[in-house]
Amino acid sequence: MKSSEMQPTKQKKWENSVDLDKEIDHVVFNDPATIVFWKDGTKTVTKCHAGDTFNKETGLAMCIIRKLTKNKHYNNVFEKYCQ
């Protein structure tokens, strides 16, 4: 296909985007754990594994993904694409 024949691609927008600033009450970083307290009254805890280096950004990101996926099968995605 010639470049002149290529159709422009449309980027799909996520229909259910979340404003995390409105959802997070506060965050506690306590090496090796990151704890996110949500405004809905729940909390999410992640801990780095033995031998890993504690990182606030990674801990927060993992808490967010756990919350968004309802803590189901998110590890499978990381294992698949991060190998």
Secondary structure, DSSP 4 states (H G I P E B T S, - for coil): --GGGPPPPPPPPPTT---HHHHEEEEEEETTEEEEEETTS-EEEEEPPTTSPP-HHHHHHHHHHHHHTTTSSHHHHHHHH--
